[in-house]
């Protein structure tokens, strides 16, 4: 029997599909055979030791197209595999034929006798295909009924079609002509690779102060930044992400707002890495020492958070590599080293690496640098602009780190062409930034949610960020706190991984003229903040509520379970996430419906058409809003009215009454 178009498979299995422990990931295949016999399929999960771990019956999700799907769940990390077995279903074939013929009075005794033989064969199996004793007893009792001539033909047939018979054969089906696909690779990571909430900060800004005597700002330190960890943890974040903490060069140092002119005390960009104090394996003296870094990591862990570090593979002109390995850079015809450019942007304070000149040397050095930070407790890396470095470098580096430290997670910051973003994901990046930041309208949001949760979700795990230190999109610079609430709600519920840049709680929304980034960008100056203002604005409270909801509802911790639902209003988007009871860690089904008003200025109202049947729910459900603690009774068509001055949307748990 043909078993074809198995998914998820990348380039015939060259790159593994991805899952995390406990994730219900979908497996699909097209399965068919000649003739009219019934066809079925089974998905098989194989553990890292090569043993069959579990199976799942596949459901025909496209009747007439022979497309089958099941969901599998791995229970530990490692390199797994999966396959699909297609098979002929003699019981389903007999049910179809016998139901027609007995009703028509054609070959009645012959059909009932064939059913008795079939169920006897199923009950008498031995070895791996053997049925549990209780199920075998059910089938043998049914065989007796099929052969009981004192019963009417309809009653004898009805016994063989009873729910307990179907259930027994559902648990241990009778399979003929079993045909298997090849086994395809599956990389299973720890849950944080799929689900987590990130909080980004520039450590030097936290605790920075102005010295009246010198007239200069004094940098905050890793110790003063650590004082923010309880506040961040209280909002429910899992990861605290630090921008580069390395020494900053002085040559061509940038001033405020990326100016070429610097003032005394300007700290420079932390992305201009390297000075006489060291390079990527050192800490900026103003921030402290490795003892201070270790203390930061330890305190983060005390509050249930892990530390991510920015890896930017570029150098200031003062980096030790420039002196020790000039061949690692591009030299122009005038003898100068080429600085970084992305016209019209220019980065005179940064030299990009040229991997073509000494790949072996650069590879080994970058791997050494990563090990320094792993040894100091970093378990996640946010990689700056990976799309500007060779793919074979990343494939090698990620595999090498994974071999020694499979717990380490890499987030790709690649706002670039889809082909590059997806290939970076396939070769080993665990997560990726996305274009969510610029998807604003109902159609844009709905389409993008379906895109990232669809087939590409087998490789590219999306990370939704409303803003970053580089990006302040026009939607947020024009919509105030209401817009910040909308984007936080969408990001936190639309993707298992999301993040915010420090200051989001304060609705920092003033752009630099002519640019999609904040004025007085923190990349070029110290930016202490008055966190007491956050309570009045309410965004911090919303962030905390959203993260608490995410932790309480396993459906929101999954990626490939999203369904968009139609709405009548052109600025209202609705989507659900559903997790079956058999795949839920709580043992209960979990269904969360999110309805968002994308218009931060106007009251919007209309109907939401909820496909309750597809979610395994009855026509009338209990709807409990997790943001407001309100409860309603909803049906398939629901009227909603959302005033952005009161709430950005609904986050509703749907349950049978």
N, C-alpha and C positions, 0 to 999 in steps of 0.2 A: 504494500500500500504506500502511495506517495505521502511523505511528510515533508512539506516544503515551506519556504518563506518563514522559517523560524525566527522569532524576535524575542528579546533584543540581541542582535548579533551585529557586530561591526567588522566589516571587511573579512567575512568568512571566519570570524573568531580571532582575528589578529589582536584585537584589543578587547579586554573583558568588559562586560556590562557591569553595572554597579548596583549594590544594595547595601543596607546596613542591618545590623542585628535587629531583629524584630520587625523589619519593614515587609509589608505584603507587596512584593513586586510582581508585576504581570508578565506572564509568558504567553506568547501567541504562536500559532502555526496554522497552516492550511493543510487539511487532511481529507482525503477522499479515496474512493476506489471504484472499480468498474461495477456495473450492474446496479441493483436496487437495494442491496443489503444495507442495514443501518451501520453507520460509522461513528466511532467515538475516539477520544484521545485522552491521554494522561500525561501530565507534566511531572517530571522526576527531578528532584534536587539531590545532588551528589556532594557529599561533604569533602573537606580537604584531604581526607585519608582515602578517598576513592570509593567510599561505601554509599549506597543509596540511603539517603537520610529520610526523605519523606516524598509522598506523592500527592497529587491533587487532581481530581477529575476536571476535565476541561469542558467548558460550556460553549455551545455554538453561538457566537455573538453576532454573526452576520448570516442568518438563514438564507440558503441558496448560494452562498459564496464559500461555504465549507471552512469558515474561519473560526478557530477555537481559541479560548483563553482560559487561563487559570492563574491563581496567585500562590506563590511559594514564600516561605518564611525561613530564613536561616537563623540559627541560634548562637552562633559564635563567629568571630572574625576569621578571615583567611581566604585562601583561593579555592573557591568552590566551582562547580560546573552544574549544568542542567541539560536535560534532553527532553524530547517529546516522543511519546510512543503512540502511534495510531493503531487502531485495531477494529476488527469487525465485531459488531455487537449482536450475537445470535438471539439474545433475549428480546432486544428491541425489535429486531426483524420479525421474530415470531409474534410478538404482541401486535404489530401492525397487520400482519397477514391474518392471524387468528381472529382479531376483532372484526375484520371485514367479512371473512368467510363464515364464521359462526352466526353473525347477524343475518347473513344471506342464506343460511342453511346449506352451505356448500362444504363438502369434505369435513363435516363437523367432527366426527370421531377421529379422523386422521389428524386433524389439527390439534385436538386435545391430547391425543397420544404423543404427538411430537413435542408438545409442551411438557408432558410428564417425563419424557426421555431427557429433554433439555435441562429441566430443573434437577433431575437425578444426577446428571453429569456435573452440574454446578455444585451440588451438595457433597458429592463424593470426591472432590479434588483433594490432593495431598500436596505436601511440600509448601513452597512459597505462595502458591495460589489457593491454599486451603482456606475455607471459611471458618469463622468462629463457630463453636459447637451450637450455640443458641441460634445462629442464623441458619446453619445446616438443618437444625430441627424444624425451623419454620418452612424451609423448602420441602423437606420430606413430608411434612403434614399437607402441604399444598399438592404434592404429587398424589397423595392418597385421595384428595378431593377431586383432582382431575380424572382419576380412574374410577370414581364412584358413579356408577351408572344409575343409581337411584336419585341422583341430583339432576336438575335440568342442565342442559348445555350452557345456559347463560350463567347459572350459579357456579358451575365448574370453571368456566372461563374467569368469572369474577374473582374466584379464589386466587387465581394466578396473577391477577392484576391488582391485588390488594396492596395497600401502602406498606405493610410490613415485608411483603415480598420484594417490592421495589427498593425498600430501604436496605434489605439484606444484600441484594445484588448491587446496590449503589456502593456499599462498603467494600465488597469483594466481587467485582464484576466478572462475569464469564467472558474471556477475551480470546478471540480467534484471529489468526493471521496478524499477530503482533509485529509491528514494523517500527523501528526506532530511527530517529534522526541521529546525526552525530552529537557528541557532547560539546557544549559551548562554554567558554570560561565566564566566571562570575566572581568579581572581587567584592568581598563583604567587609565593610569597615565598621568602626564603632559608631553608635548613634549620632554623636556630635558632628560627624561628617555630613549628615543630612539635616539635622535639626538643631538649631541654636540661635540665640540672640546675642549679637555683638554690640559692644560699645567702644567707639574709637575716641582716643584722646591724645593730645600732645602733652607729654608729662611736664615739659618745661613751663607750661602756662599755669599749672595748678600749684599755687603757692608763690607765684611770681609777685614781686612787690617793687614799688618805686622808691628809690633812695633819694630823699630830698637833698642830702648833702652833695651827692655826686651828680644829681640830675639825670640819673640813668635807671633803667629797669634792671632788676636782679632776677635771674632765672629761678623758677621753681625747680625742685629736685625730685628724684624718684621717691624719696621719703615723704615729701609733701604731697606728691601725686597719690601715694598710697593712702593718704587720709581721705581720698574721695571714694575708695573702694566700698566702704559700707553703704554710702549713698547709691552707688551704681548697683550693688547687689540687691539693695532694697527694691529697686525697680525690676528685678527679676532677670537680669542679664547673665548669660552663661560665660561669655568671653569678654575680656577687656583687651582691646587691641591698641598697641602702642605704635605710633609713627616712629621712624628711625631714631635711635638713641645714641648714635655714633658721633664721634667728633666732627665738627663742621668746619669746612675750609674757609679761608679768608680771602683768597684770590677771587676776584670778580664776585664777591659776596653781594647778594641781592638785598636791597632795602625794602621798605614797606611797599606792599602791592606790586611786588616784582620789579621795583624800580632799579635802574642801574646805579643810582646814587644812594649811598648808605650814610646814615648818621651814626655818631658815636653811640655804641650800645646796641645797635641793630644785631640780632642774634644770627641772622642768616637762615637759609632754608635747611632743615634737617635732611633734605634729599641731596644736598651738596656734601657728600660724605667724604671725610678724610682730612686730616691735618697732621701736624707734627705730633699730636697726641695719639695717632693711630688711625686705623681704618674700620672696616666692617666687623672686625673682631674686638673692637674697643668701645668704651663708653665716653660720651662727651663729659669732660671734667665737671662742667657746671651742673650736670645731673647727678653726679655721685660716682660710686665705684660698683664693682661687681657684687660686693657685699650688700650694697643698697638695692641692686637689682634682685639679688636672691631674696632679700627681705620683702620686696614688692611681690614677687611670685608667691612667696609663702603666705603673705597676708591675703592675696587674691584667693588662694586655695582654701584658706580658713573661711572665706565667705562663699565657697562653692563655685568659684570661677577659675577658668584657665586663662593663661596669658598668650596672646598672639603678638607677633612682632612683624613689622614691615621689613621686607627684604627688597631693597632697591639696588640692582646691580649696575651701579654707575659711580662715578668718582668726582670729587672736586679736583682742581688742578694741584691741590696740596696733598692728595692721598699718597701714602707710601707706595702703592702700586705704580703710580706714574713715574716715580723715580726708579723703582726696582725692576719694573717690567714695562718699559715704554712700548714694547711690541704688542701689548694688549690693547692699544688704542690706534685710532686712524690718524695718520699724519698727512697733512695737506702738502701741496707742492711747495708752499713757502716755508715748510718746516714746522709749522704750528700744529698742535693737536686739535682736531675738530671737536667743537662742543656740540651739545645736543640741540636739535631743532625739530620743531613740528610746525612749519610755517603756517600762520605768521608768528607763532610762538617761538621764542628763543630762550635758551637756558645756558647763558654764558658761564655759569658757575658749575656746570656739569659736563664731564667727559663720559660718553657711552663706551662700553667695552666693545672691542672688535673680536668676536669669537673666531674669525677665520685665521687670525695670525698665529695663535698658539692655543688651539682648543684643548689639548691635553692639560696644559698648565692651568688654564682658566677653570676647567672642569674640576680639577683636583683642589684648587684653592677655594672655590665656592663651596664645595662639599665640606672642606675643613671648617670654613666659617659657619656653616649651618650647624655643624657638630658642636661648636663652641656654645651656641645659644641653646641647643637641645640639652647639652650638659648642665645648663643653668635653668632648666625647667620650662623652656618655651615648648609648647605642644602644638602650636598652630602658626603658620606663616601666611601673611597677606603679601602676595608677590606683585610688585609694581611693574606694570607694562611688560608682562611676559611675552606678548606678541611681537616684541622688538628683539627677541633673542631666538636662537635657532631651536626648532622643534626637537631635533635629535639630542640637543643638550638637556632639555627638560625631560625627555623620555628617559635618558640615562640617569639624571639626577634624582627624579622622583622614584624611580625603581630602586636606586641604591639606598636612598633614605628609607623607603618602605621595607626593604629587606632587613635593615637593622632596627628600625623604629616604626613599626606599622601603625602605631598610635598617632603619629604626627600627621597633621592635616594641612593642606595647601589650598588657599583661596586665590584664584586668578583674577587680577584686576586688568581685564582686557576688554575695553570698550572699543571693539573693532569689528571687522567683517564676520558674519556668522560662521563661515567655514573655518576661520582661524579659531574662534571661540570654541566651537564644537570639537575641533581636533585637539586643542589644548586639554579639553575635558577627557577625550578618549585616551590620550597618552598618559594620564595620571593625575591631573589636578582634581581635587576632591569637590571643589565648589567654584562658582564663577559669578562675578558681578554680571549684571544684566541691563537691558534697555528698559526695565520697569520704570526707571527714573523719568523717562520721557513719554510714557504711555499715559495719556490724560483723559481722553474721551471714553464714552461707554464702549464703543466698538473696539478702540485700541486696547483698553484694559481687558475686555472679555477675550479678544483674540490672543493677546499675549499670555494670559493665564492658561488658556487651552494649549498654547504652543509649548510653554516650558514644562507643563505637567503631562504632556503627551509623550510621543515616542522618544524625543530627544532627552527626556528625563532619565532614560537609562544610562546616560553618560554625564550630561551637564546639569549638575545640581544647582539651581538658581539661588542666588543670594540677593534679596531685595533691599536696596538702600534708597530712602527718599532723597537724601543729600549725601555728599562726601566733602572732605576738605577742599576738593577741586571743583565741586559741582553744586551750584544752587540753581535748579531749573526755574524757568519763568513762572510756572504754576505756583511755586512756593513764594517767589519774590513778589507776587501780586495778590496773594490770598490770605496772608496773615495767619493767625493761630488756627482758624477754621481749616485752612488748607493743610496745615501741618497735622491736624487731627485726622483728616481724610487720608492722607498719604501713609500715616503710621498705621491706621486701621487696615488699609489695603496690603501694606508690606507684611504686617505681622500675621495676617490670616491667609494671604495668597501664596506664601512660600514658607516651607518649614524653617529656612534660615533667613534671617533679616538682620539689619543693623542700622544704627544711627551714629552720626558724628556728634561729638560733644558740643553742646550748645543748642541742640535741637529742642531741648526742654524749654529754652528761653526764646524760642521762635526767632532765631537770628535769620533775618530775611532781606537784608539790604544788599543789593548786588553792586559789584564794581561796574561803573558805567561801561556799556559795550561788551560785557562779559557775563557768562553764566557761572559766576562764582561770587563769593561774598566780598564785600568791601573790607579792607583791613584784614586781608587773608592771614590766617594763623600760621601759614607756612613761612611767613616773613617777619613775624613779630610775636612777642609774648601777649597772651590774651587772657588775663585773669577774669573770672566771672563772679557775679553775685548770685549764688545759687538760691538765695532766699526768695528771689523773684519767681522761681519756678512754681511755687505753691499757688500763687495768684493766677498764673497763666493756665494751669491745669493739665498741661501736656505731660508732665512727669507722672501725674496720677494715672492718666490714660495709658502711658507706656507700661506702668506697673500692672494695671488691670489686664492689658493685652497679653503680657508675658505670663501672668498667672493663669489666664484662660488657656493659653497654648500648652502649658504644663499639665493642666487638668484634663485636656481633651486629646486623646491619642489620634483622632482623625486629623487634627491640625498639625500633627507631627509627621504626616505622610505627604508625599509629593504627587504620586500618580493616581490620586483618587478624587480629582477635582471635576466638578460638573457646573457649567454655566447654565443659568435658568433665565428664560425670557422675561423682560420687563416692558411695560407699556411706555414708560417715561424715558426720554432720550438722554437723561443725565443720571439715571439710576441703574446700577449694575448689581447683579445678584449671582452668587455662586455657592455651591455646597461642597463639603468634604465629608465623605462617609467611610466608615470602617466597620466591616462585618464583625459580629461577635466572635467568630472563630479566629479572627486575626487580631483581636483587641487584647491588650494586656490585662484589661479589667474583666474579660469574659463577657462583656456586654457590648452590643452594637453602639456606635457613636456617630451621630450625624449633626453637623454644625452648618447652619445656613448664614451667610453673610450678605447683607443688603447695604449698599453704600450710596449716599448722595454725593456725586462727583462735583456738584455745583456748590462752592463754598459760600455763595452769596444769596442763593435763592431757595425758598421752600419748594420741595419737589414731592409730588404724590402720583400714585398710579398703582397698577397691579403687578404682582410677581406670580408667574405661573410655575409652580413647583412640581417637578416630576417625582411625586411621592412613590410611585410604583418602582421606579428605577432605584430609589433609595431603600427599598424594602419596607416601606411604611404604608399604613392604611390611608384611606381617603380623608381621614380627620386625625389631626395630631395635636399633641400638647407642645406649645412653642414657648420656651423660656428664654428671655433676653438676658444674657450674661453681663451686659453693661449696665442695665437699669434694674434688673431683678424683677421685671414685669413678666407676667405669664398670660398667654392667650390660647384659644383654640383656633387652629388654622386648618384650612382645607387646601385643595389644589390651586385655587386662585385666591390670592391675598391682597387686600388693599393696604398700602403703606403710605405714610406721610412723614417726611424727614425734614426738619427745620435745622439747618446747620448751626444756628445759634444755640441749639439745645443739645444736639447729638449728631455725630457724623454718619451714624448708621446703626443697623441692628447686627448683633452677633447672637444668633438664636440656636439653642439646642432643640432639635425636633425628636419627639418620642411618641410612641403609641400611647394612647390614654390609659 
